[in-house]
Amino acid sequence: MTSQTSTLVPLAPGVHFLSAAVHSVVVEDGRGGALLIDTGLDDSHARKLLRALEGVKLTPTAILNTHSHADHHGGNAFLLKRFPELEVYAPPLEAAIINHPILEPLSLFGAWPPRDLQTKFLLAPPSRARPLPELGRVSLGGVEVELLDVAGHAAQMYAVQLGDVLYAADALFGPDALAKHPLTFCADSRSQKAAAASLGALTGVRVVLPGHGEPSEDLAGLVAANLAAYTHTTQAVLEAVQAGAGTVDELLARVCVLLGVQMTNAGAVVLNRAVVSAHLTELLGTGAVEVRVADNRLIFTAPRA
């Protein structure tokens, strides 16, 4: 188990990561500079990342945010204060949110979010981000990387292949993260499964680093564990519907009982509500669930016989 310090952990020559609740990846350019991939939740993480860079005499050349969730770009603002010339890159839809972070809690709540949903876990400081125009091999901050489409956890998200190292971002989670969060967040559960499966088909990967979890040399095993967890959530949502017609909130409460989840704050409720909604959309697409309006409520139900 890696410790969460200000020390970079090597993954390959010139490729390192800062271990934390969500990792940052550091890719050297061979000239004393480094591309930073994801910057953590807040200023505290960004300070640790900067100390780690200073410890090995590296200077950031650019930032790549794999997606727009606050724990992956919350450190941008601190780094940009120190290095205002840095370019920040992200998938196009995600770049819009990084530039205008209020879009994240607004979309989750469905209206202007109350104060309880404007915490650092859902609302990072804004930072200017440029939309990446293409996937595949690109040069960012003087570093060549391979960008892979792994949308599902977020509306758009890129994994990054660096030779025989794969940074999966949040397309894959470590076993501890899967156990801690059985309602693994997603915007599109069908795409989330497809993204994990696509990473499992990659060749030449020696080590994979999930956004949350330890590096692993068992890509196939990690993919299998994630697919099993995602499918288990779909089955729990289906079971909740089969127990009786209900609204998203009613079904969320049933799913939490089935999965042993206890929500204690507004942020957890809107995040988990989105997860249940995503799996309901997937089930609607397969015909396993139907939706109708009754008594001024949007009701999800098992198909009529």
N, C-alpha and C positions, 0 to 999 in steps of 0.2 A: 504494500500500500504506500503510495507516494504521500509525502507530507505537504501540507499547504503552507509553503514558505515563500520567500522571495528568490528562490533558486530555480533556475531553468533545468528541466529534466530532458536529457537528450533522447530523441527518437531515431535519429539517423544523422550522419554528418551534415551539419548546417540546419537541422530541423529540431526544434525543441518545443517544450510546452511548459507553461506555468500551471501547476496543479492547484485547483480551487474548486469550489462548488460548481462553477462552469469554467472550463479551461480557456486559456489563451495560447495560441500557437505562434511561434516565432520562427520565421524562415530567413536565414541569412542570404544576403546578396553577394557575398564574397568580397565586399569592399568596405566593410565596417557598418553596413546598414542592414535593416531587417524589415520585412513585411510582418505586420501584426494581424493575426486572424482572430477576431472577436476580442473584446476588451473588458468583459466582465460586467458586473452589476452596477458598480459605483466608483467613486473616487478612491476608496480604500483599495479596491482591486487594482485600479490603474496605477496607484502609487507603488504597489508591490511589483507590478509588471515593469514599471520604469526603473525601480531599484535593481530588478533582475537584469534588465538590459545594461544598466550602468556597470553591474558587476562583471559583465563579460565584454564591456566596451563596445556595445552596439547602439546605433542610433536608429529610431524608427524612420522608415522611408514612406510608408503608406499603411492604411488600415483597410482590411476586408472584413465586413460584417456578413456572416453567412445568412442571417435573417434578422428581423426587427424586434424580437422579444427583448425586453429591457435588460435581462441578465447577460445578453450578448453584445450590447452596444452602450450600456450605461457608463462605461469608462471613457468613451470617446471624448466627451466634453473636457475632461481633465487633461487628456493627452493633447488635445488641440490648443488648449491654453499654453502649454509648454512648447508645442511645435505647430504653430498656426498654419504653416505651409503644407501640412500633411493632407493628402487626398484621401477621402473615405469612399469606399466602393461597396455596393450591395446589389442584390437582385432588384429589378426595377420597382415592383410593388413594395418591397421592403424598404427601399431607399425613400419612398414617399413617407413612410411611417417614421423612419429615423429622422427625416427632416421635420416632421410634424407628429411628434410622439403621442399627442392627445388622441390621434386616430386609433391607437390600440385600446385604451379603456372605453372610448366612445363606441367602437365596434362591438366590444364584448357586452356592454350594457345596453346598447341600442339607442342611446340618447346621451346628452351631455352627462358625463359621469359624476356622481356625488363624490365628496371629499374622500370617503373611505376607499374609493377606487382610483384615487390619484396619488398612490404611494409609489416609491421607487421601484417596486416589483412590477408595476404595470405602466409606469410613466417615467421614462428616462429623460434626462435633459436633451434638448434638440441638438443635433449636429448635422452639418451639411454633408450629404452623401450623394455621390454620383451613381446613377443606375448603370450597371454593367451591361453593355450592349449585346453580349454573346456568351454562350457557354464554350466548353472546350478549353484549349490551351491559350492562355492569355498572359501578358506580362504586367504585373502590378508592383509598383515600387522597385523596379529592377529585378524582380523575381518571377520566374516562369512557374505557373501553377496550372493544374487541370481542374476546371470547374465542372461539377456533375449536378444535374438537376435532381433534387430529392424533395420536391414539394410534398406537402402532406401535413407535417407537424406545423408548418407555417404555410401561408398561401403560396409563397415562393421561398425556396431555400436551396443553397448550394453546399454540397460536400466538396472537399478539396483533396485531390490526390497529388502527393509530392513524392514522386518516384515510387518506392515500395511502402510509403507511409500514406495511410488514408485518415484524414480528419473527417469523421462522419457528421460533424455538427450534431443536431438533434434528430437526425434520421435513425440513429441507434443510441440506446441508453445502456449503461452498465447494469448488471444484475441488481445491485443495491438500489439504484434509482428506480428500476422497474418495480421492485418490491415495496419501496417507500411510496410510490405514486401509481397505484394500480389504474387510476384514470389518467393514463398518459396523455398529455395535451396533444390535440391535433385540430387543424382546421378542416381537414379532409381525410377521413379514416381510410377510405379506399386507396387514395394516393399514398398515404402513410405506409400502408402495407406494400404497395408496389415499389416505393422508394427503397424500403429495407431489402426487398427481394432483389432489386437491381444491384445493390451494393454487394449482395452475396454472389452475384454472377461475375464480379470483377476478378481479373487474374493479376498475378504479380504483387499482391498485397502481403507484405510481411507482418506489418503491425497496423492495427486500427485503433484510433483514439475516438471514443464517443465524446460528445460535448459534456456529458455528465457521467463520469465513471473512469475506471482505470484502463490504460492501454492493454490491448489483448492481441495475441498472435493467432487467436482462433476466430477468424472472421465468420466462418460458417456457423459456429456455435453461437456467436453473439447475434447474428441475424435470426437464427432459429428461435432464440429466447425472446427477441423482440416481436417476431411474428406471432409467437404463441401468446404473448401478453396482449397484443393488439386484438387478436382474435377472441381472447377471453373477454375483453371489454365488449366487443360486439355481441357476444353471446349473452352477457349480463344485461345489455340493453334490450335485446330480443326477449329474454326471460321476463324483464320488467314489463314489457308491452303485453306479453302473453298472460301475465297475471291480471290484466284488466286495462281498458282504455285509460289514457291519462294525458295530461299536458306535459311539456318538457320538464317543468319543475316537479310535478308529481312523479314522473319517471326517474328523475335525478335522485329523489329521496329513496326510491326503491333500489336503484343501482348502488347507492352508497351502502345500504344495508347488505346487499349481496356481496359487495367487495370489501366490506369492513372499513369504509371511509367515514371519518368524522370531520365535518367542515366546521370551522370556528371563526371564519372571517368572510367579509363580503368578497374579497378577491378570490378566495377558494371557490365560492359559490358560482361566480360568473365564469371562471375558468372551467370548472367541471361541468357547468351547464352547457358550455360550448362543446365540450367533448361528447356529451350525450347527444347533442344536436347533430354533430358530425356523423356519429354512428347511426342515428336515425335516418339521415340522408342516404347513407350507404344502404341501409335496410329497405328504404323506400325504392331505391334503384333496383333491388333484386326482387321486389314484390313481396318480401317477408313482412312488411309493415304497410299500413295504409294511413292516410291523413284525411281528416274532415273537420268541418267547423260545426260545433254544436254548443248551444247555450252560450254563445259569444266567446267560446274557447276553441283554440286550435288543439285538436285531439288526435293522438296517435293510437292506432288500434291494430290488432291482428286482422288479417284479411277475412272477409265474410266467407263463410262456407258456400 
